[in-house]
Structure formats: C-alpha cells, structure tokens
Amino acid sequence: MPSQNDKRDLSPSREAVQNSKKRIHLSSPEPIIIDDDSDDDDDLTEILEQIKQQEDSEKLAKQLQDQYATGSSSGNAILIEDDPDEKFSTRLASNWGAADAIEQTNEAVPPESSGKPRMKSQMPLRFLFQVKTPTESLSPYRTVFTAERPCTKCGETVKSPRGYVMLSGETISPSLGFLLHAPCPCKTNHCRGCFKPHICVATCKGIAKNSACTVDTCCTEVRAIALFEALGSFDRQYIGEKAVSHSRAAAIASDSKRSTSGSVGPGGTGYGVGDGGYGVAYGRGGLMGAIPTTDPQSKALAARWEVQVTRALRMITVLLPSPYAESPQAYDLLPHPSVGHLLNSSKIPDLLGDLLRNDSVTDWITRSDVYYAMLALLKRMADSELTVSALLESRYVPSKGQGIEQWMWEESEIEWEKGMGGKLERAPPLYEYFKKLSKQSEAFLAGASRLMETEENPEEIIRAISLCGDIIAARDDIERAISVLGVSFDTNGGSQEDKSTSKGKGKAESVELEQAYSLACERLAFRHIPLDNPDSRKGTATGLHYDAFNYATAVASSQNGTRNPKDRLHLVKELAVLATSLPPGIWVRVDEVRNDVIKIMIAGPEGTPYAGGLWEFDCFMPLAYPAVAPQIHLRTTGGGKVRFNPNLYESGKVCLSLLGTWPGSPEEQWLPYKSTLLQVLVSIQSMILIDLPYFNEPGLGRANPKSNASINYNRNISLQTTRWAIVDWLKEEHRNGIWGEVIASHFSIRKEKIRKQICDWAQNDPKMRSYTAASTLRPSYFGTKQPMDLQMTIPLALHGMDLVREFDERMLEVQEWNWVKEF
C-alpha cells in the first residue's frame, strides 16, 4: 500500500490564494557552509566580496519590489498587494505574452472611457492557450536556457552549463543543482536564471549537498531551467526505453505470428481476434508495461524503469507552479511564461497518455506508485493557467526528434505528426483519457462493493478500491481547480481554428451531429442499476426476482452458488473495462446486486437494413465464466415472429461461433480467460448487423450486392427494422424503463437521419405505408422451393399501419419525455 505521503493532496484550500497576493517571501542570506569534500579554498577576501554583492543584490531586489508595489515597475516581479481584477489580468497578460493570442481571436475589446485599452477580467483562458506548435511557442525563450553572459566580477564570458540529470528521488538532485549554477573560472558562481552572484563554490551541487545554497528558489527563470533540465533528462530515457520496448515487441510478434483475421462464411459468423479484442488492452500497445515477460533480466529492467518514471513524475510535479501552496513563492504566483510550452514540448504528455489509456485495473495496482505520482502531477497541472492547457487542450503529437534538450541547444528538431495535406495532427486532450479512467474506476467500485463480503483474501481488492477512490477524488479536485480558473474543456479534440475550417454548412452540421451523438452514447454507455422486478419482492423471502429476464431460472438456481474468487474479480475488472470501451451505439446495464445479470442494447449501423434500429439482448454470465462463454438472448423479435438475420432467430437465439452456438475455426471460438463480453457485443454489431446479411447463411458463397435474393431479403429486414426496432421503441411504456434515456437520445439526435432512411425505404416498399400482421410473416429464402419473396403473394391490407406517419406522431410524444431536454 502506498504511504500517506504518496497520496497527499497537493492542492490545499483555495482560500490560500487570496492571502498569497498579500505575502512576499524573501530569502535572507544564509551562513556560508563549505563542504568538507570541496577542494576549493576561497580566501576570506573573496568570500566577503561575494557577501557584499549578495547584500547589494538583495537591496536592489527590495527596491524593485517596492517600485512594483506602487505600480512604477512593469517587470516580471512579485505580486504583493491586492490589485483590481483588470489590472491584475493586464499584468498577467503582459508577462505571459497573451496580447498576441488575444489579437488572433479577432475579438474587438472596446476601450475604457479614459481611452486606454481594456482587457476583459473574465476573458476565457483558452485564448492564452497555444495556437502554434509547442516548439514554435517555446522558441522566443531559448536564450533563457542557453545564454552566454559576462561574469559579474571579471567580465569573462560564462556559458550555460550542460549535463545529465540523475533521477535520484530528490526534488533538486545534486546533478540538477549543479546545472542551476553558472560558474566562472574566477570562482564566482551565479544563478543560471537571473545571473545574480551566489555564495556558492564553483562546484556547488545545490541544496542536496550544500544547505546554504538557495539557487533553486532564486527566481522564476531558474525554476523554468530546473523544469527544462528535468524534462530533458526524462526525454532521453523515455526515447531510449521506447526503442527497446518496440524492439522487444517486434521480436515477440515475429516469434508468435498470431493470426488476427476474422472470417465469415460456411462456418457461420465468428469473431477472429486471437487473444485481444476491440477496446481491450486499450493502452497496452504503448510503452508502459506493454509486453509481459518472465525473463528475470527483462523484469529487472522494467522494474528499474518504473522507479525512474515515478521519480521523474514527482520531480516535475514539485517544479511546476503551485499557486495554492500554503506559502507560495514568486515563481508560483507569476511563473515563467515558458513553463507550459516546456511541458507540451517534452515527452511527458506521451507518457501520461500511455498511463491514462491503460484499462487494466490489475496493472494499476501493480504499478500503484507510478499512478499515484501521475495523479499528483495531473492535479498540479490543473492549478496553473500556464500548465492546464497541457491537460485540457488537444495535443500536437511528436513524430521525430531526440527530445527537448537537444532541440533547445539546436542539435535536433522536433517534428510533429501531419495528416492529409500536411495539416498538423491533434491528439485528444489528456483530460479526455482521464475522465474515462475515472469512469472505469467508478464502474469497478460499483462492482467491487460486494466482493469484500465474500473474498477470502481481500488485499488486492482493498488496494484496487483505494486506488480507484483516489482517481475519482483526483478528478473532483481537478474539476474544482478548472472551474476556479474558468477554463473550458476541449471536448471536440481541436482548436477553434480547426473547427472553423470545415467546408460547407451541411458537412459542418453533420459532423456536429455525430459528435453530439457520440458524446450522448458515451454518457449513457454503461451503468449499474436494479434489473430485478421490485413488485415480485413484496411478501417474499426468496431474494431477488428477474421476471423480465430470459435467464431468470438460471439466475435463481445459481443464487446460492459460489463463483471462484479469481473469476469473480475477473468479471468485475472486465465490466470496468467495458464502462469506457463501448463503441457508439452499444449500451450496457448491469444489475447492481447480481453483476452476472446484464441487459444490452445495440443500434444498427448506418448503410445497412438495420440503420436507426435498436435491438435489446439479455446476457447471463454463468458461474464458470470466463472459462465458458456468456449466454446471449435477443429480445427484439417482433413478439417471436421476426428473424432479423440468419444469425438472429425469432426465438431469440444468437448464432455466433464465439458463443459456441455455431461451429467455427479455432480462433473464432471462445478462449477461456482471453475472450471477452466486449468482443461478443462488437461482433454482433459489426459482423451480424451488416449491409448484406443474406450471405451470413452458410453455403451461399461470396456476398453479392446485386443478388435479387439479397435485395429482397434486405427489403424485408428494413421493413421489420422500422416496425419493431424503431417505431415499437417510441411507445410511452418505455419512457420510464431502463432504456428511456437511450431511446430519447438515440431517436432525438438522429431524428432527421432516421426519418429520411425510412422514407427512402418506403419508396421501394409500399408495405412501409401499410404494415399489417401479415407483413410480419417471414419470407422463406433458404432451402425451399417457395417463391423468393413470399410476402409479395400476400395482398396488402387497405388500412395497415403507415410506418412513416407512425414514426412522426410518436416522435412528437418522445420529444415531450423528460430525458429529451438534456440533448
């Protein structure tokens, strides 16, 4: 278990920030301490001279401070007294170079009555975010890190030092402390940031070796330099480790030569995925812990890398601005403007992306030190306007380069990923991944609540619950910090400039519609809710009853059964992964008491005869799961009369080799402890609900879209989809059911698209305008001598249901549902 210090909140009460504007912390001269191991014998005269210089510097600093307090100085100094919001905002904008960013918004800011320019005190901070690549934004500050300046004593040129920072676990390690100095051969040592002389020997290694050294807190510039050196050291290690990891992955892939192809044909519809699957192992293809190994040397190297990552994250966290600290310093309140660009130009966002995309709760627990260090860093990033953009804004992705240090010294360029037409690619914001991580944590906590009651060895569960709880708490802290800053989250993964370049109003509206649908699907994708019948509990002592569940008998018979503890935890973890891995158009509801009782809704993909429809399934996880496949039953069957697919029977049977209900090749069968429920769901959506379902029947050969049999088959499926998978869901009885929100969002957001699809189908099938009970009869296409379309021989009723009009009328009612106001 991590110590309390590992998990302490690094963002104290926000009330401290008000008092912090009234404080100033000046470091007074410390007594000189000469290291015992120092070979330098500074004579007394030199020491006294350096003391005098430092006292003069302190006197000058106090003078500048007084000038700043009275408004007579515009330098990047210290905030001492309360200022009006507009003056403070102007001062921040001046220090951070916000004026250029504001001009790029083309937003006119009217002047005050006095005629002076005015800044909006509540201006959205997204205008301060980078509109260039990180390195382009960082370029103007290059001299801060590489400058050559004349010595304050002898006038000789003093170069900025270079070296390698060892991640020793200390905030200012000796190797880093040395690099914060700029020593001259005349034995005068300066702060590398502001070049103020310090009472340090020429070989001073900072506070880790010399308690009198204060160079690491001297000025805002030296804090930026410390961050730069720490990031540069991490970049080198990250790039090296990534190269080794990719070589190891290539070797393993070459040896295993696993097949990843699926198949559809004589064996029925399967899902050939090997031991992976859609969404599973979400982040395991990245650098962090991607390839398990039993080789002792490889395990030792991996463990060492984990230690280095933890140290790097902790060091960078401490070096970032902390405006809400109990005693914030000048560099916390007014940090150097390069800080955010340094972070964005480094490999830290790549590392955080790897960690946040990892969906394995087991991996989180194994690497809890890394994850606790990551949470502390994310919270610190959210505390400052300069670093929050690295968390909330879509990211530029580096493609080539040796890291930030080599770039800074102009020894290597950092190239950024480009897409079609040379346009720079943008990756989703880190916070988007973090929200999914916290959602998965919530799902795990909901499923693990009952594990503590029955688990014989709860240590792993306790650690998992603790970590998941801390992830959720960190999310709440970050959201509070973001709300204080007034920053908006980039949910669309692109800048305002990117969004305005879409060509054509129709295309822009279509993109916006799909984004809204995806967000709604993500919000409603997974929940733990009661699935039992509450009325059946009354007056009984036999426990829960699942009357509206196809596997109610199996649930009742297994009520007193015992699932293997390992399998029980496996199920909880898999459901947690499911919470963040479902593609748009699949929704899952898990019973809050019996996690083996599951309801599923799947939307038909566009471009198929199932487009716009919703299909409901019952799912039961047997006690032997995951050694055996789950059991799946289709409920949307038109009252047991419609066979929607050769693999979806009117009886509700789901014919799928992955479920063991149809033969298939070995890679299509259920693989114990490797195959997942997610694979089953994606298989149904992508390989059963397809554009040419007629050819899912074994023995019909390759799919041919011009086949008359297939065309007639699709016409009938479209008819039944409209009647039973669209119109039937718009009844008032579903308003307060478990799928009420899903129905409202699905049909409200896609109303126009679905209506157009129905009208298009109606042009080719008159039964759409006159649907009767006879229309439900299934044509016999396979293995008989009957006409290809039996329904064509049945006269249409004169007054059947007009499905187009029925859709319009029922949608008017759905628009009144309480759920709709949210969409």
Stockholm file with secondary structure:
# STOCKHOLM 1.0

chainA/1-823         MPSQNDKRDLSPSREAVQNSKKRIHLSSPEPIIIDDDSDDDDDLTEILEQIKQQEDSEKLAKQLQDQYATGSSSGNAILIEDDPDEKFSTRLASNWGAADAIEQTNEAVPPESSGKPRMKSQMPLRFLFQVKTPTESLSPYRTVFTAERPCTKCGETVKSPRGYVMLSGETISPSLGFLLHAPCPCKTNHCRGCFKPHICVATCKGIAKNSACTVDTCCTEVRAIALFEALGSFDRQYIGEKAVSHSRAAAIASDSKRSTSGSVGPGGTGYGVGDGGYGVAYGRGGLMGAIPTTDPQSKALAARWEVQVTRALRMITVLLPSPYAESPQAYDLLPHPSVGHLLNSSKIPDLLGDLLRNDSVTDWITRSDVYYAMLALLKRMADSELTVSALLESRYVPSKGQGIEQWMWEESEIEWEKGMGGKLERAPPLYEYFKKLSKQSEAFLAGASRLMETEENPEEIIRAISLCGDIIAARDDIERAISVLGVSFDTNGGSQEDKSTSKGKGKAESVELEQAYSLACERLAFRHIPLDNPDSRKGTATGLHYDAFNYATAVASSQNGTRNPKDRLHLVKELAVLATSLPPGIWVRVDEVRNDVIKIMIAGPEGTPYAGGLWEFDCFMPLAYPAVAPQIHLRTTGGGKVRFNPNLYESGKVCLSLLGTWPGSPEEQWLPYKSTLLQVLVSIQSMILIDLPYFNEPGLGRANPKSNASINYNRNISLQTTRWAIVDWLKEEHRNGIWGEVIASHFSIRKEKIRKQICDWAQNDPKMRSYTAASTLRPSYFGTKQPMDLQMTIPLALHGMDLVREFDERMLEVQEWNWVKEF
#=GR chainA/1-823 SS CCCTTTTCCSSCCTTHHHHHTTCCCCCCCCCCCCCTTCCCCCCHHHHHHHHHHHHHHHHHHHHHHHHHHTTCCCSSCCCCSCCCHHHHHHHHHHHHTHHHHHHTTTCCCCCCTTSCCCCCTTCCGGGGSCSSCHHHHHGGGHHHHHCEEECTTTCCEEECCCCCCCCCSSTTCHHHHHHTEEECTTSCEEETTTCCEESCCTTCCCTTTCTTCCGGGSCHHHHHHHHHHHHHHHHHHHHHHHHHHHHHHHHHHHHHCCCCCCCEETTEECCCCTTCCSSTTTTTTSSTTCSCCCCHHHHHHHHHHHHHHHHHHHHHHHHSCCTTSSSCCHHHHSCCTTHHHHHHHSSHHHHHHHHHHCCCHHHHHHTHHHHHHHHHHHHHHTTCTTTTHHHHSCEECEEECSCHHHHHTTSCCCEECBCGGGCBCEECCHHHHHHHHHHHHHHHHHHHTTHHHHCSSTHHHHHHHHHHHHHHHHHHHHHHHHHHHTCCCCTTSSCHHHHTTCCSHHHHHHHHHHHHHHHHHHHHSEEEECCSCGGGGTTCCSCCCCTTSTTHHHHHHTTTCCCCHHHHHHHHHHHHHHHHHCCTTEEEEEESSCTTEEEEEEECCTTSTTTTCEEEEEEECCTTTTSSCCEEEECCSTTTTCCCBTTBCTTSBBCCGGGTSSCCCGGGSCCTTTCCHHHHHHHIIIIISCSCGGGGSTTSCSCCTTCHHHHHHHHHHHHHIIIIIIGGGGSGGGTTSTTHHHHHHHHHHTHHHHHHHHHHHHHHCGGGGSBCGGGGSCCCCSSSCSCSCGGGGSCCCTTCBCHHHHHHHHHHHHTTSGGGGGC
#=GC SS_cons         CCCTTTTCCSSCCTTHHHHHTTCCCCCCCCCCCCCTTCCCCCCHHHHHHHHHHHHHHHHHHHHHHHHHHTTCCCSSCCCCSCCCHHHHHHHHHHHHTHHHHHHTTTCCCCCCTTSCCCCCTTCCGGGGSCSSCHHHHHGGGHHHHHCEEECTTTCCEEECCCCCCCCCSSTTCHHHHHHTEEECTTSCEEETTTCCEESCCTTCCCTTTCTTCCGGGSCHHHHHHHHHHHHHHHHHHHHHHHHHHHHHHHHHHHHHCCCCCCCEETTEECCCCTTCCSSTTTTTTSSTTCSCCCCHHHHHHHHHHHHHHHHHHHHHHHHSCCTTSSSCCHHHHSCCTTHHHHHHHSSHHHHHHHHHHCCCHHHHHHTHHHHHHHHHHHHHHTTCTTTTHHHHSCEECEEECSCHHHHHTTSCCCEECBCGGGCBCEECCHHHHHHHHHHHHHHHHHHHTTHHHHCSSTHHHHHHHHHHHHHHHHHHHHHHHHHHHTCCCCTTSSCHHHHTTCCSHHHHHHHHHHHHHHHHHHHHSEEEECCSCGGGGTTCCSCCCCTTSTTHHHHHHTTTCCCCHHHHHHHHHHHHHHHHHCCTTEEEEEESSCTTEEEEEEECCTTSTTTTCEEEEEEECCTTTTSSCCEEEECCSTTTTCCCBTTBCTTSBBCCGGGTSSCCCGGGSCCTTTCCHHHHHHHIIIIISCSCGGGGSTTSCSCCTTCHHHHHHHHHHHHHIIIIIIGGGGSGGGTTSTTHHHHHHHHHHTHHHHHHHHHHHHHHCGGGGSBCGGGGSCCCCSSSCSCSCGGGGSCCCTTCBCHHHHHHHHHHHHTTSGGGGGC
//
